[in-house]
Amino acid sequence: MKNQNTIPSSFRDPSGFLFLYNGELFRQINNSYKDEYDFLKNSGLYEKLVQNKLLIQHKEVENVEISNDKKCYKIIKPEKINFISYPYEWSFTQFKQAALTTLEIQKIAFEYGMTLKDASAYNIQFFEGKPIFIDTLSFEKYHEGQIWKPYRQFCQHFLAPLALISNKDIRLNQLLRIYIDGIPLDLTSDLLGKGSRFSFSLLSHIHLHAKSQKHYENKQVKTKEKKIGKNSFIGLIESLYSGVKKMKWTPEKTEWGEYYSDTNYSEVSFNRKKEIISKVIDEIKPNNVWDLGANKGIFSRIASDKNIETISFDIDPIAVEKNYLEVIEKNEKRILPLILDLTNPSPGLGWENVERDSLINRGPSDLVFALALIHHLSISNNLPFSKIVSFFKRICKNLIIEFVPKSDSQVQRLLSTREDIFDEYNLSNFEKEFSKNFVIKNKIELEESERIFFIMENKTI
């Protein structure tokens, strides 16, 4: 097909696939999925899920020129998700809501005579501030006595990481970068330890489930002979739902979780910083913004409050959690908080390293904020300006970056525990290196502060 590019993440599904055509996203539905798709539409389930904002809406496309594949039954055009995020970038509450959304969809589907055939965490995205299911081809007709096919997948993709976060450490969600098909249940069981067996949900769905997997791993199992009644089917879903619902995460205090209660900004300089950012946004008029090192999203919201799609990144899971809880509280639709270690950003993962896009491949953004960030990159992580410039030129068309001099108290704090080997960390070198790839359009000194704002435009994009 001319001008068509298949999306790498959908190659495993025999029912259809996603593709780009002239820059727009479409999904092909194969003839093999015809009966299931028609049932989904005719039963009223599709309408119900879309109405409840649980499933992404789509329209059917009549332009047959898009596909000349003999396997094609229909082409649909799903509503656009502006930024694709992944489970290892989610806060605890985002993860929990994604799990509950998946189970809620299953419960509704069952009422309409259908069931999910998979329960991948990658089927969930965040749209207008809330989790939504994006795989229209994940539904199939329910047949009396059948088991819930995605039980193991749900436990590995959702229950295992949630259990590890709530019982052990938030950082264990990064195991999903290694285990792209979900965290193995035997590993989860070992990491949780014996104390977690007092939880009925973890005992049955993690520990005993892992033991059962181990028992049958080298045995031939005839799945067609496995049957459970409707009540058992419903009971399993309710048990999972209850177990996830009860999970809580009580984070410890971190350095960045209370960042804004310990800064050297005066009220005047802090408000002036907001004014500068707001004015630049109005001048550039970006369609999207990435705020790197956003903390709880104070400056991100200057953009999102202007109805601009804003991704609010931070390395601290507590700050991201607080940011997302504010999204929920205020019912915000244009801001998405995500966990990101800028010195080790999300890579390309999966088959040929392209099933899940790297951070860079999900850009470039129209406008990036790099506020109070440069000193952490340069001094905390020993990154020379040339390396920082090389990264920024790949991820943004425009840049607001705040230069923080060595005399600043926050920089002095960083240097208090290490030798100052950063001779090239100065304003002159900063401007020199960035000028190689960016046009410096404006330079603004911040009142009652030694910090300087630079407004830049990428020369290479």
C-alpha positions in Angstrom: 0.0 0.0 0.0 1.4 3.4 -1.0 2.0 5.9 1.8 1.2 3.2 4.4 3.5 2.4 7.4 2.5 -0.4 9.8 2.8 0.5 13.5 5.4 -2.0 14.9 3.5 -2.6 18.2 0.5 -4.3 16.5 2.3 -7.0 14.4 1.3 -9.8 16.9 -2.4 -9.5 16.4 -3.9 -11.7 13.7 -7.2 -9.7 13.9 -5.8 -6.6 12.4 -3.1 -3.9 12.7 -2.5 -0.2 13.1 -0.9 1.8 10.3 -0.1 5.4 9.3 -1.5 6.6 6.0 -0.4 10.1 4.9 0.5 10.8 8.5 -2.8 9.8 10.0 -3.5 6.7 12.2 -5.8 3.9 11.0 -6.6 0.4 12.0 -7.3 -2.5 9.6 -9.8 -5.1 10.7 -9.1 -8.5 9.1 -11.8 -10.8 7.8 -10.9 -13.2 10.6 -12.3 -10.7 13.1 -15.5 -9.9 11.2 -18.0 -11.7 13.4 -16.4 -10.4 16.6 -16.3 -6.8 15.4 -19.9 -6.9 14.1 -21.0 -8.4 17.4 -19.1 -5.6 19.3 -20.9 -2.9 17.3 -24.4 -4.5 17.1 -24.6 -5.7 20.7 -24.4 -2.1 22.0 -21.1 -2.8 23.9 -19.0 -0.5 21.7 -21.5 2.4 22.2 -21.7 1.7 26.0 -17.9 1.8 26.5 -17.5 4.9 24.3 -20.3 6.6 26.2 -18.6 5.8 29.5 -15.3 7.0 28.1 -13.7 3.6 28.6 -12.9 2.8 25.0 -11.4 5.1 22.3 -14.0 6.2 19.8 -13.5 5.5 16.1 -15.2 6.0 12.7 -15.3 3.6 9.8 -13.5 4.8 6.7 -15.0 4.1 3.3 -11.9 5.0 1.3 -10.9 1.6 -0.1 -7.8 3.1 -1.6 -6.2 3.1 1.9 -6.1 -0.8 1.8 -6.1 -3.3 -1.0 -5.3 -6.2 1.3 -7.5 -9.2 0.6 -7.6 -10.0 4.3 -9.2 -6.6 5.0 -12.8 -6.4 6.3 -12.9 -2.8 7.4 -10.7 0.2 8.0 -11.4 2.4 11.1 -9.9 5.7 12.2 -9.5 5.9 16.0 -9.6 9.2 17.8 -6.1 10.5 18.2 -4.0 10.0 21.3 -1.5 12.8 21.2 1.2 11.1 23.3 1.7 7.4 23.9 2.9 6.6 27.4 4.0 3.2 28.8 3.4 1.5 32.2 7.0 2.0 33.4 6.4 5.8 33.1 3.2 5.8 35.2 2.7 6.8 38.8 1.1 4.4 41.3 -2.4 5.9 41.0 -2.1 6.0 37.2 -1.2 2.3 37.3 -4.0 1.5 39.7 -6.6 3.3 37.6 -5.4 1.6 34.4 -5.9 -1.8 36.1 -9.3 -1.0 37.4 -10.4 0.4 34.0 -9.4 -2.9 32.4 -11.5 -4.8 34.9 -14.4 -2.4 34.6 -14.4 -2.9 30.8 -14.4 -6.7 31.4 -17.4 -6.5 33.7 -19.4 -4.4 31.2 -18.4 -6.6 28.3 -19.6 -9.7 30.1 -23.1 -8.1 30.4 -23.1 -7.8 26.6 -22.0 -11.4 26.0 -18.4 -10.6 25.3 -15.1 -10.9 27.1 -11.6 -9.5 26.7 -9.2 -11.8 24.9 -6.1 -9.9 26.2 -5.5 -7.5 29.1 -2.2 -5.9 28.2 -1.2 -2.8 30.1 -0.2 -1.3 26.7 -3.9 -1.3 25.7 -4.4 1.5 28.1 -3.5 5.1 27.4 -4.3 8.4 29.2 -6.8 10.6 27.3 -8.1 13.9 28.6 -6.7 13.1 32.0 -8.1 9.6 32.4 -7.2 6.0 31.4 -8.9 4.7 28.3 -8.8 1.4 26.4 -7.4 1.7 22.9 -7.5 -1.8 21.3 -10.9 -2.2 19.6 -9.9 -5.7 18.5 -9.4 -7.1 22.1 -13.0 -8.3 22.4 -14.5 -11.7 21.6 -17.8 -13.5 22.2 -18.2 -15.2 25.5 -18.9 -18.9 25.4 -20.4 -20.8 28.3 -17.8 -22.4 30.4 -14.8 -20.6 29.0 -12.0 -19.4 31.3 -10.8 -15.8 31.4 -8.0 -16.1 28.9 -6.0 -13.0 29.9 -5.9 -13.9 33.6 -2.1 -14.6 33.6 -1.5 -11.5 31.4 -3.5 -9.2 33.8 -1.6 -10.6 36.8 1.8 -10.0 35.1 1.0 -6.6 33.6 -1.0 -5.1 36.4 -1.2 -7.0 39.6 2.5 -7.9 39.9 3.8 -4.4 39.5 1.1 -2.9 41.7 1.9 -5.4 44.4 5.6 -4.7 44.2 5.1 -0.9 44.3 2.6 -1.0 47.2 4.5 -3.6 49.3 8.1 -3.0 48.4 9.4 -0.1 46.3 8.0 2.2 43.6 11.2 1.7 41.6 10.4 -2.0 41.0 7.9 -0.9 38.3 11.0 -0.4 36.1 11.2 -4.2 35.8 8.6 -3.7 33.1 11.4 -2.2 30.9 13.1 -5.6 31.2 10.0 -7.8 31.1 7.9 -6.3 28.3 5.3 -9.0 28.6 4.8 -8.4 32.3 6.7 -9.2 35.5 7.0 -13.0 35.9 4.9 -14.2 38.8 7.6 -16.4 40.3 9.9 -13.4 40.5 7.1 -11.3 42.0 6.4 -14.0 44.6 10.0 -14.1 45.6 10.4 -10.4 45.8 7.2 -10.0 47.9 8.2 -12.5 50.4 6.2 -14.7 52.7 4.6 -11.9 54.7 2.5 -10.9 51.7 0.8 -14.3 51.8 -1.6 -13.0 54.5 -3.3 -11.0 51.7 -5.9 -13.3 50.1 -5.5 -11.5 46.8 -1.7 -11.8 46.7 -1.8 -15.4 48.0 -4.3 -16.6 45.3 -3.4 -14.4 42.3 0.4 -14.1 42.8 1.9 -16.9 45.0 -0.5 -19.8 44.2 -0.7 -18.6 40.6 3.1 -18.7 40.3 3.2 -22.1 41.9 0.6 -23.4 39.5 2.6 -22.0 36.6 5.7 -23.8 37.8 3.9 -27.0 38.2 2.5 -27.0 34.7 5.4 -25.4 32.8 6.6 -28.7 31.4 3.2 -30.5 31.2 0.8 -30.5 28.3 -2.4 -28.9 29.2 -5.6 -29.3 27.2 -7.1 -25.8 27.5 -10.3 -26.9 25.8 -11.1 -29.1 28.7 -10.8 -26.3 31.2 -14.3 -24.9 32.0 -15.6 -22.6 34.7 -19.2 -21.5 35.3 -20.5 -17.9 34.9 -20.4 -17.3 38.6 -16.8 -18.4 38.9 -15.9 -16.2 35.9 -17.5 -13.2 37.5 -16.1 -14.1 40.9 -12.5 -14.1 39.5 -13.0 -10.6 38.0 -14.5 -9.3 41.2 -11.7 -10.8 43.3 -9.1 -9.1 41.1 -11.0 -5.8 41.2 -11.2 -5.9 45.0 -7.6 -6.8 45.4 -6.4 -3.9 43.1 -8.9 -1.5 44.8 -7.4 -2.2 48.2 -3.8 -1.5 47.2 -2.2 1.6 48.6 1.1 3.3 48.3 2.5 5.4 51.1 5.6 7.1 49.8 8.5 8.3 51.9 9.6 11.9 51.7 12.1 12.6 48.9 14.3 15.5 48.1 12.2 16.7 45.2 8.7 15.8 46.6 8.8 19.1 48.5 11.0 21.0 46.1 9.0 24.2 46.0 9.1 24.6 49.8 12.9 24.9 49.6 14.0 27.1 46.8 15.8 30.4 46.5 13.2 32.1 44.4 11.6 35.2 45.9 7.9 35.8 45.4 8.8 38.4 42.8 11.2 36.2 40.8 8.8 33.2 41.1 5.9 35.2 39.6 8.1 36.8 37.0 9.2 33.3 35.9 5.5 32.4 35.4 5.0 35.6 33.4 8.0 34.9 31.1 6.8 31.4 30.4 3.2 32.5 29.7 4.4 35.2 27.3 6.7 32.8 25.4 3.8 30.3 25.0 1.6 33.0 23.6 4.3 34.0 21.1 5.2 30.5 19.9 1.7 29.1 20.0 2.8 25.4 20.4 0.4 22.5 19.8 2.2 20.6 22.6 4.7 21.1 25.4 7.1 18.9 27.3 8.1 20.1 30.7 11.3 18.3 31.8 11.9 18.2 35.5 8.4 19.4 36.1 8.1 18.4 39.7 4.4 18.8 40.7 3.6 20.6 37.4 3.3 24.2 38.5 4.8 25.5 35.3 3.3 22.7 33.2 -0.1 24.1 34.0 0.7 27.4 32.5 0.6 25.6 29.2 -2.2 23.1 29.9 -4.4 25.9 31.2 -4.1 27.4 27.8 -5.6 24.2 26.4 -2.2 23.0 25.1 -1.3 19.3 25.3 1.4 19.1 28.0 3.5 16.2 29.2 4.8 16.9 32.7 7.9 14.7 33.2 9.9 14.2 36.5 12.3 11.7 37.9 10.6 11.7 41.3 7.6 9.3 41.6 6.2 11.2 44.6 6.2 14.5 42.6 4.5 12.7 39.6 2.0 11.1 41.9 1.0 14.4 43.5 0.9 15.9 40.0 -1.5 13.2 38.8 -3.7 13.5 41.9 -4.1 17.2 41.1 -5.2 16.2 37.6 -7.9 14.0 39.1 -9.0 16.6 41.7 -9.3 19.4 39.1 -10.5 17.1 36.3 -7.7 18.4 34.0 -7.8 17.2 30.4 -4.6 18.6 28.9 -1.8 17.6 31.2 -0.2 14.1 31.6 2.4 13.6 34.4 4.9 10.9 33.8 8.0 9.4 35.5 11.2 10.0 33.5 14.9 9.8 34.3 16.3 12.3 31.8 19.8 10.8 32.0 18.3 7.3 31.2 15.1 8.0 29.3 12.7 5.3 28.1 14.4 3.4 25.3 13.0 1.6 22.3 11.9 -1.8 23.5 10.6 -5.1 22.2 11.2 -6.8 18.8 13.9 -5.0 16.9 13.7 -2.3 19.6 10.7 -0.7 17.9 7.6 -2.2 19.6 7.7 0.5 22.2 9.0 3.9 21.1 11.9 5.6 22.9 11.2 9.1 24.3 13.1 10.6 21.4 11.0 8.8 18.8 7.9 10.2 20.4 9.0 13.7 19.7 10.0 16.3 18.8 7.8 18.6 20.9 6.8 22.0 19.7 8.2 23.5 22.9 10.3 22.1 25.7 10.7 23.6 29.2 14.1 23.0 30.8 13.6 25.0 34.0 16.1 24.8 36.9 17.5 21.7 35.2 20.8 22.5 33.5 22.8 22.4 36.8 21.5 19.0 37.6 22.4 17.6 34.2 25.9 19.3 34.1 27.0 19.0 37.8 25.0 16.1 39.2 25.5 13.9 36.1 28.7 15.2 34.6 27.2 16.0 31.3 29.0 18.6 29.2 27.0 21.3 27.5 27.7 19.7 24.1 25.9 16.5 25.1 23.0 18.4 26.6 22.6 20.4 23.3 22.8 17.2 21.3 19.9 15.8 23.2 17.7 18.9 23.1 18.1 19.4 19.4 16.5 16.0 18.9 13.5 16.5 21.1 12.3 20.0 20.5 11.5 22.7 18.0 11.6 25.5 20.6 13.2 25.6 24.0 12.8 27.7 27.2 15.9 26.9 29.3 17.0 28.5 32.6 20.7 29.0 33.1 21.6 28.7 36.8 25.1 30.1 37.6 27.6 28.5 40.0 26.9 31.3 42.5 23.3 30.2 42.9 22.6 28.5 46.3 21.1 25.4 44.6 24.3 24.9 42.6 26.4 25.5 45.7 24.4 22.8 47.5 25.3 20.3 44.7 29.0 21.3 44.9 29.1 21.1 48.7 29.6 17.3 48.6 32.1 17.1 45.7 35.1 18.7 44.1 34.4 21.5 41.6 35.8 20.1 38.4 33.4 22.0 36.2 35.5 24.7 34.8 33.4 24.9 31.6 30.2 25.5 33.5 29.7 29.2 32.9 27.4 31.4 30.9 29.8 32.0 28.0 30.3 28.3 27.3 26.6 27.7 27.7 25.7 30.3 25.0 28.5 29.1 22.8 27.4 25.5 22.7 23.7 26.1 22.4 24.3 28.6 19.6 25.7 25.8 17.4 22.3 24.2 17.0 19.8 26.8 18.3 19.0 30.4 17.5 18.9 32.4 20.8 15.9 34.6 20.2 15.7 36.2 23.6 17.7 36.3 26.9 15.9 37.5 30.0 17.5 38.1 33.4 15.2 37.1 36.3 14.5 39.8 38.8 15.8 39.2 42.3 17.8 36.3 41.0 21.0 35.5 39.2 19.2 33.1 36.9 18.8 33.8 33.2 16.1 32.6 30.8 16.9 31.8 27.2 14.3 31.4 24.5 15.7 29.3 21.6 14.6 28.0 18.3 16.1 24.8 16.8 18.1 25.3 13.7 18.0 21.7 12.6 14.2 20.9 12.7 
